[in-house]
Amino acid sequence: MNTNLVPMPSDTDISSLKHPSFDDLRLLSDISQLLLTTHFEGVIERVVQIVMKMTAAQSSRLYLIKKNPDDDNYWRIVRRLIDKQPFEIIPPPVSDSFVQWVYEHQCGDIVKDTLTDTRWKHFTDEQAPIRSAMCIPIRLGTNIVALFMLYHSQPNHFTPFHLRTVTIVGNQVVSALRNVSLYYEMRDHQEQLSATLQALQESIIVIDHHHMLVLVNHAARQLLGLTLDESVEHQLLVDYIAYEPMLESVMGNIEVCEPIQLRSERLQRDFHVSITSWVSGDEEEKGHVIVLHDVTALGDLGRFKDEMLRVATHDLRSPLALISGYTDMIGIELKDMEPTPSAVSIQQHLEIIKGSTDRMGRLVEDLLRVERVRKSPLEMQEQTDLAAMVKLVIVNTRLAAQVRAQSLTREIDLELAPRITVDAVLLRQSMENLISNAIKYTPTGGQVHVHSWYSSDRFYFSVTDNGIGIPEKHLPYLFESFYRVDGHNGNHIQGNGLGLSLVKNVIQRHGGDVWVDSVDGEGSTFGFWIPAHSTSGES
């Protein structure tokens, strides 16, 4: 690695350099050990003290050179390390002086006698007489970030041996400052990251591959019952299950790394839990990051919605049955009466009441069916021939297409598809819902095409029509409960907006997903996929 070593002047008399003594070597060794430490604060002062002892200098000074904003990090680091050592922050030397000479020549040198060396500039505010001096530059990269000066009151005090020794020390400082720069940069980033994690409202728990706690932020400490200053080192996450039973489900899902919804009965709070794995740069350390996002507000809304649906659907069934029953009874009595204009008018009103009651009854039944699909376990009891199921679905819906003089075609590419275990009843209903919707929203004489295929261990099913189409802004919401496209071409068509929601629930509980593509005025394609090894999913 290029350490940008500082050379000695070319005119140094090598023959005048003495051999280092045992004390010199010991002091150099002490400096080397100091520069290897990771506790950098105060190191520069100790290095300066050793150098002054080695050279018998009486005083010293560091000049920190701020050349341009790009140097900020360099001189900031040097300044961070010197603490009590006398220093000045100066721009690049511009005066006619010894410091200027060293800066321009990029190498250290000695002023044997300040009275005779023309490079020396005397200052009237000097507190003590200076007769000899020595200066070496300290660089990071190509930038000189500091100049180190040593002074003595006697002429000819500093020797070429001193210059060589201090130059060696300066080169060691250069290498150390590189490490210091990286160290502080990494530490600052770590502190910023730690502060960010601690400030997050989400509970964050980091564990290693032994499930030992590595990091627990403030929010997670509340979850685990830890105080802010309590250490988590050498503690297993499993040890906290007794305090927070919800963690048992988290532990069981760690290796799968799939998001889950959990509820803490102790805290009466709901959490969306996501788990990701991490690996260190050398791949020697690995573990998992567990993020628990508090979704209690959403959970409360969901429970309120479920309760309202339950009450509404169950409490509506009885009055609807009464209305329907009395309507039928009145209709029977009207048949025995004279067909007067008044009786005919009453009969028409009864038909309207009957039709509205039937629609409301179907809505209630659809709501109950959606709840059953969302809450009840799937009946996945036997392996199913998907090709046979698709053919049966087309047979069941062909009559509805014929009534509207529509062409119902199929394309079945399932020769390689295995028999898979699904809830056959719900999956068949989902297919029929998509085909029925296409028939309903396609004009008389239109075309509906069913395509099913097997690819990448997935079963795909889609229905394409050349019907009224759907504006793009509505597409993201079509599978939401009760969502209907108002003020559009098909707004006159009766429906409650639950059919597609039912399809989505069924497919997602099989571990798959739904999609839709549509062009307004040209037609739509609705479809879904499920994995070949389908398993029951959580709602």
C-alpha positions in Angstrom: 0.0 0.0 0.0 1.3 3.5 -0.9 1.9 5.3 2.4 3.4 8.4 0.8 6.6 8.3 2.9 8.3 11.6 3.6 11.9 11.6 2.2 14.8 13.2 3.8 16.7 16.0 2.0 19.0 14.8 -0.8 22.0 16.5 0.7 21.9 14.6 4.0 25.3 13.3 4.9 24.7 9.6 5.5 28.1 9.2 7.0 27.2 11.5 9.8 24.2 9.3 10.9 25.0 7.5 14.1 23.8 4.0 14.8 20.7 3.9 16.9 21.2 3.0 20.5 19.1 0.5 22.5 17.1 3.4 24.0 16.4 4.8 20.5 15.1 1.4 19.3 13.0 1.0 22.4 11.4 4.4 21.9 10.7 3.6 18.2 9.1 0.4 19.3 7.0 2.2 21.9 5.8 4.6 19.1 4.9 1.7 16.8 2.9 0.0 19.6 1.1 3.3 20.3 0.1 3.7 16.7 -1.4 0.2 16.5 -3.9 0.9 19.2 -7.6 1.5 18.5 -7.8 4.0 21.4 -6.5 6.9 19.4 -7.4 9.8 21.7 -4.2 11.2 23.3 -1.9 9.1 21.2 -0.4 12.0 19.3 0.6 13.8 22.5 2.4 10.6 23.7 4.1 10.2 20.4 5.3 13.8 20.6 6.5 13.3 24.1 8.6 10.3 23.0 10.0 12.2 20.0 11.0 15.1 22.2 12.6 12.7 24.6 14.5 11.0 21.8 15.7 14.3 20.3 16.0 16.3 23.6 13.9 19.0 22.0 12.7 21.7 24.4 9.4 22.5 22.6 7.2 21.5 19.7 4.3 22.7 17.6 1.9 21.2 15.1 0.7 23.2 12.1 -2.6 21.9 10.7 -2.9 22.9 7.1 -6.4 23.6 5.8 -5.9 23.8 2.1 -9.5 23.4 0.8 -12.9 22.0 2.0 -11.8 18.5 0.7 -9.2 18.4 3.4 -11.7 18.9 6.2 -11.8 15.2 7.1 -8.0 15.0 7.3 -7.2 17.9 9.5 -10.3 17.3 11.6 -9.0 13.8 12.4 -5.5 15.2 13.3 -7.0 17.9 15.4 -9.3 15.2 17.1 -6.2 13.3 18.1 -3.8 16.0 19.4 -6.0 17.2 22.3 -3.6 19.2 24.5 -0.7 19.4 22.1 0.0 23.0 21.0 -1.2 23.5 17.4 -2.2 26.1 14.9 -4.6 25.9 11.9 -3.1 27.7 9.0 -3.6 28.0 5.2 -0.7 26.8 3.1 2.4 28.8 4.2 2.9 31.9 2.0 5.5 33.7 4.0 9.2 33.5 3.4 10.0 31.0 6.2 11.4 27.6 7.0 7.9 26.2 7.3 7.3 27.4 3.7 10.5 25.8 2.5 9.5 22.4 4.0 6.0 22.7 2.6 7.2 23.4 -0.9 10.0 20.8 -0.9 7.8 18.1 0.6 10.5 16.9 2.9 11.9 17.5 6.3 15.0 19.5 7.1 17.1 21.1 9.9 17.9 24.7 10.8 21.2 24.4 12.5 21.4 28.0 13.6 18.5 30.4 13.2 20.8 33.4 13.2 22.6 32.2 10.0 20.0 30.2 8.1 18.2 32.5 5.7 15.1 30.3 5.7 14.4 31.2 9.3 12.0 34.1 10.1 12.2 35.6 13.6 9.0 36.7 15.3 9.0 39.5 17.9 6.5 37.5 20.0 8.8 34.5 20.6 8.6 33.7 24.3 12.0 31.9 24.4 15.0 32.2 22.1 15.2 29.6 19.3 18.6 28.8 17.9 17.9 25.5 16.1 14.8 23.8 14.7 13.7 20.8 12.8 10.5 20.3 10.7 8.9 17.3 9.0 5.6 17.2 7.0 2.8 14.7 7.7 0.6 13.7 4.8 -2.5 11.8 4.1 -2.7 10.7 0.4 -1.2 13.5 -1.6 -2.2 16.2 0.9 0.2 17.6 3.5 -2.2 18.0 6.5 0.3 18.9 9.1 3.9 20.2 9.7 5.7 19.1 12.9 8.2 21.5 14.4 10.8 20.8 17.1 12.8 23.7 18.8 15.9 24.1 20.9 17.6 27.1 22.4 21.1 26.0 21.4 22.5 26.0 17.9 23.5 22.8 16.1 21.3 20.7 18.5 19.5 18.6 15.9 21.4 16.1 13.9 20.8 14.1 10.7 20.1 11.1 13.0 17.3 13.1 14.6 15.9 14.0 11.2 16.0 10.4 10.1 14.4 9.1 13.3 11.6 11.7 13.3 11.0 11.1 9.6 10.5 7.4 10.3 8.1 8.4 13.1 6.3 10.7 10.7 5.9 7.9 8.2 4.4 5.7 10.9 2.0 8.4 11.8 0.9 8.6 8.1 0.0 5.0 8.1 -1.7 5.3 11.5 -3.8 8.3 10.4 -5.1 6.3 7.4 -6.3 3.7 9.9 -7.6 6.4 12.2 -9.6 7.9 9.3 -11.2 4.6 8.5 -11.9 3.9 12.2 -13.6 7.2 12.8 -15.6 6.9 9.6 -16.8 3.4 10.5 -17.5 4.5 14.1 -19.4 7.6 13.0 -21.5 5.5 10.6 -22.2 2.9 13.3 -23.2 5.6 15.8 -25.5 7.2 13.2 -27.1 3.8 12.4 -27.5 3.0 16.0 -29.2 6.3 16.7 -31.5 5.8 13.8 -32.4 2.3 14.9 -33.0 3.4 18.5 -35.3 6.2 17.3 -37.5 4.0 15.2 -41.0 3.2 16.6 -40.8 -0.3 15.2 -39.3 -3.0 17.6 -36.0 -4.2 16.1 -34.2 -7.3 17.4 -30.9 -8.5 15.9 -29.7 -12.0 16.7 -26.8 -14.1 15.6 -26.9 -17.7 14.2 -27.0 -19.0 17.8 -30.1 -16.8 18.4 -28.0 -14.7 20.8 -29.1 -11.1 21.1 -26.9 -8.7 19.2 -29.0 -5.5 19.2 -32.3 -4.5 20.8 -33.6 -1.0 20.2 -35.7 1.0 22.7 -39.1 -0.1 21.4 -38.0 -3.8 21.5 -36.7 -3.4 25.0 -40.2 -2.5 26.1 -41.5 -5.6 24.4 -38.9 -7.8 26.2 -39.2 -6.0 29.5 -35.7 -4.6 29.5 -34.6 -1.3 30.9 -32.7 1.2 28.6 -29.4 0.5 30.3 -29.7 -3.2 30.8 -27.2 -5.3 28.8 -28.4 -7.9 26.3 -25.0 -9.5 25.6 -24.8 -13.3 25.8 -28.6 -13.6 26.2 -30.8 -15.9 24.1 -34.0 -14.7 22.5 -35.7 -17.9 23.6 -35.1 -16.9 27.2 -37.7 -14.2 26.9 -40.6 -16.4 25.7 -41.7 -16.9 29.3 -42.1 -13.1 29.6 -43.6 -12.6 26.1 -45.2 -15.8 24.7 -45.7 -14.3 21.3 -41.9 -14.7 20.7 -42.4 -18.5 20.5 -44.2 -18.0 17.1 -41.4 -15.6 16.0 -38.8 -18.2 16.8 -40.7 -20.8 14.9 -40.7 -18.6 11.8 -37.0 -17.5 11.9 -35.6 -20.0 9.4 -38.6 -19.5 7.0 -38.2 -15.7 7.0 -41.8 -15.1 6.0 -43.9 -12.2 7.3 -46.5 -13.1 9.9 -49.2 -11.4 11.9 -49.1 -11.9 15.6 -50.8 -10.6 18.7 -49.4 -10.1 22.1 -52.1 -10.9 24.6 -49.8 -9.5 27.4 -49.7 -6.1 25.8 -53.0 -6.4 23.9 -51.2 -5.3 20.7 -51.0 -6.6 17.2 -47.7 -6.8 15.2 -46.7 -7.4 11.6 -43.5 -9.3 12.0 -40.9 -9.4 9.2 -37.6 -11.4 9.4 -34.6 -11.1 7.2 -31.2 -12.8 7.4 -27.8 -11.1 7.5 -24.3 -12.2 6.7 -21.0 -10.4 7.6 -18.6 -9.4 4.9 -16.3 -12.4 5.6 -19.3 -14.7 5.8 -18.1 -15.8 9.2 -21.0 -14.2 11.1 -24.6 -14.5 10.3 -28.0 -14.1 11.9 -31.4 -12.5 11.5 -33.1 -9.1 11.9 -36.6 -9.2 13.4 -38.8 -6.2 12.9 -42.1 -6.0 14.7 -44.4 -3.2 13.4 -47.2 -2.3 15.7 -50.5 -2.6 13.7 -52.8 -2.5 16.7 -54.9 0.3 15.2 -55.4 -1.7 12.0 -56.1 -4.8 14.0 -58.8 -3.0 16.1 -60.4 -1.7 12.9 -60.4 -5.2 11.4 -62.0 -6.7 14.5 -64.6 -3.9 14.6 -65.3 -4.5 10.9 -65.6 -8.3 11.5 -68.0 -7.8 14.4 -70.1 -5.4 12.4 -70.3 -7.8 9.5 -71.1 -10.6 11.8 -73.9 -8.7 13.5 -75.2 -7.3 10.3 -75.3 -10.6 8.4 -76.8 -12.6 11.2 -79.3 -10.0 12.4 -80.5 -9.2 8.8 -81.3 -12.8 7.9 -84.4 -13.0 10.2 -86.1 -9.8 9.1 -85.3 -10.5 5.5 -86.9 -13.9 5.8 -90.0 -12.3 7.3 -90.2 -9.7 4.6 -89.8 -12.4 1.9 -92.4 -14.7 3.6 -95.1 -12.0 4.0 -94.5 -10.8 0.5 -95.1 -14.3 -0.8 -98.3 -14.6 1.3 -99.7 -11.3 0.0 -98.9 -12.4 -3.5 -100.8 -15.7 -3.0 -103.8 -13.7 -1.6 -103.7 -11.3 -4.6 -104.0 -14.3 -7.0 -107.5 -15.0 -5.5 -108.7 -11.5 -5.9 -110.3 -9.8 -8.9 -107.5 -8.5 -11.4 -108.4 -4.9 -10.7 -105.9 -2.1 -11.6 -105.3 -1.7 -7.9 -104.5 -5.4 -7.5 -102.1 -5.3 -10.5 -100.3 -2.3 -9.1 -99.9 -4.0 -5.7 -98.6 -7.1 -7.5 -95.9 -5.0 -9.2 -94.9 -3.4 -5.9 -94.6 -6.8 -4.3 -92.3 -8.0 -7.1 -90.1 -5.0 -6.5 -90.0 -5.7 -2.8 -89.4 -9.4 -3.5 -86.5 -8.6 -5.9 -84.9 -6.2 -3.5 -85.2 -8.6 -0.6 -83.7 -11.4 -2.7 -80.7 -9.2 -3.7 -80.2 -8.2 0.0 -80.4 -11.9 0.9 -77.7 -12.8 -1.7 -75.5 -10.0 -0.3 -75.9 -11.4 3.2 -75.0 -14.9 2.0 -72.0 -13.5 0.0 -70.8 -11.8 3.2 -71.1 -15.0 5.2 -69.3 -16.9 2.5 -66.5 -14.4 2.4 -66.1 -14.7 6.2 -66.1 -18.5 6.1 -63.5 -18.5 3.4 -61.3 -16.0 5.3 -61.7 -17.6 8.7 -62.3 -21.3 8.2 -59.6 -23.8 7.4 -59.3 -24.9 3.8 -60.7 -28.4 3.0 -57.7 -29.7 1.2 -58.4 -33.4 1.4 -57.5 -34.9 -2.0 -55.3 -34.3 -5.0 -57.1 -32.7 -7.9 -56.8 -33.0 -11.7 -56.6 -29.4 -12.7 -57.4 -30.0 -16.3 -60.6 -31.9 -15.5 -61.6 -29.1 -13.1 -61.1 -26.4 -15.8 -63.2 -28.4 -18.3 -66.0 -28.9 -15.7 -66.0 -25.1 -14.9 -66.4 -24.3 -18.6 -69.3 -26.8 -18.9 -71.0 -25.2 -15.9 -70.8 -21.7 -17.4 -71.3 -22.4 -21.1 -75.1 -22.1 -20.8 -74.8 -18.5 -19.4 -72.6 -17.6 -22.4 -75.1 -19.2 -24.9 -78.0 -17.2 -23.5 -76.0 -14.0 -24.4 -74.9 -15.5 -27.7 -71.3 -15.3 -26.6 -68.4 -17.4 -27.8 -66.8 -19.2 -24.9 -63.5 -20.8 -25.9 -60.7 -22.5 -24.0 -57.0 -23.2 -24.2 -55.8 -25.8 -21.7 -52.0 -26.5 -21.5 -51.8 -28.7 -18.5 -50.2 -31.9 -19.9 -47.2 -31.5 -17.5 -49.2 -30.3 -14.5 -49.2 -32.7 -11.5 -52.2 -33.4 -9.4 -52.1 -31.0 -6.5 -53.9 -30.8 -3.2 -56.4 -27.9 -3.1 -59.8 -27.0 -1.7 -61.6 -28.2 -4.9 -64.9 -26.5 -4.1 -63.5 -23.1 -3.4 -61.1 -23.2 -6.3 -63.8 -24.2 -8.7 -66.0 -21.4 -7.4 -63.2 -18.9 -8.0 -62.8 -20.0 -11.6 -66.6 -19.8 -12.1 -66.7 -16.3 -10.6 -64.1 -15.0 -13.0 -65.9 -16.6 -16.1 -69.3 -15.4 -14.9 -68.0 -11.8 -14.4 -66.5 -11.9 -18.0 -69.9 -13.1 -19.4 -71.8 -10.5 -17.3 -69.7 -7.5 -18.5 -69.3 -8.6 -22.1 -72.0 -7.4 -24.6 -74.3 -9.9 -26.4 -72.3 -11.7 -29.2 -69.0 -11.0 -27.5 -66.1 -13.4 -26.8 -64.8 -14.9 -23.6 -61.5 -16.9 -23.7 -60.3 -19.2 -20.8 -56.6 -20.1 -20.7 -55.0 -22.4 -18.2 -51.4 -23.5 -18.1 -48.6 -24.9 -16.0 -45.2 -23.2 -15.7 -42.3 -22.9 -13.1 -44.1 -25.1 -10.6 -47.2 -22.9 -10.8 -50.8 -23.4 -12.1 -52.1 -20.4 -14.0 -55.7 -19.6 -14.9 -57.0 -16.5 -16.8 -60.2 -15.3 -18.4 -60.0 -12.7 -21.2 -63.0 -10.9 -22.7 -63.7 -8.2 -25.3 -66.2 -6.5 -23.0 -66.5 -2.9 -21.7 -63.1 -2.8 -20.0 -62.1 -0.9 -16.9 -60.3 2.5 -16.5 -56.8 2.1 -15.3 -57.3 4.1 -12.1 -59.7 1.5 -10.8 -57.5 -1.6 -11.4 -55.6 -1.6 -8.0 -58.9 -1.7 -6.1 -60.9 -4.2 -8.0 -60.2 -7.1 -5.6 -61.3 -5.1 -2.5 -64.6 -5.9 -0.8 -67.6 -3.9 -2.0 -65.5 -2.0 -4.6 -67.5 -1.2 -7.7 -66.7 1.0 -10.7 -69.3 3.7 -10.5 -70.5 5.8 -13.4 -69.1 3.4 -16.0 -70.5 1.4 -18.9 -71.5 -1.5 -16.7 -72.9 0.4 -13.8 -76.4 -0.8 -14.6 -75.3 -4.4 -14.0 -76.3 -5.7 -10.6 -73.6 -6.8 -8.1 -72.3 -6.2 -4.6 -68.5 -6.1 -5.2 -67.8 -9.2 -3.2 -67.1 -11.8 -6.0 -63.5 -10.7 -6.8 -62.8 -10.3 -3.1 -63.8 -13.9 -2.6 -61.6 -15.0 -5.4 -58.6 -13.1 -3.9 -59.2 -14.6 -0.5 -59.3 -18.2 -1.8 -56.3 -17.8 -4.0 -54.1 -16.2 -1.4 -55.0 -18.8 1.2 -53.7 -21.4 -1.4 -50.4 -19.4 -1.4 -51.0 -17.7 -4.7 -52.0 -14.3 -6.1 -54.4 -12.6 -8.5 -53.9 -10.1 -11.2 -55.9 -8.0 -13.7 -55.1 -6.2 -17.0 -57.7 -4.1 -18.8 -58.2 -1.4 -21.4 -61.2 0.8 -21.1 -63.6 0.0 -23.9 -61.7 -3.0 -25.3 -61.8 -5.7 -22.6 -60.2 -7.2 -19.6 -58.1 -10.2 -18.4 -58.5 -11.5 -14.9 -56.3 -14.3 -13.6 -54.6 -16.1 -10.8 -51.8 -18.5 -10.0 -51.3 -21.0 -7.2 -48.2 -23.1 -6.4 -48.2 -26.7 -7.4 -47.4 -27.6 -3.8 -50.3 -25.5 -2.4 -50.7 -25.3 1.3 -53.2 -23.6 3.5 -52.3 -20.0 4.2 -53.3 -17.5 6.9 -55.9 -15.0 6.1 
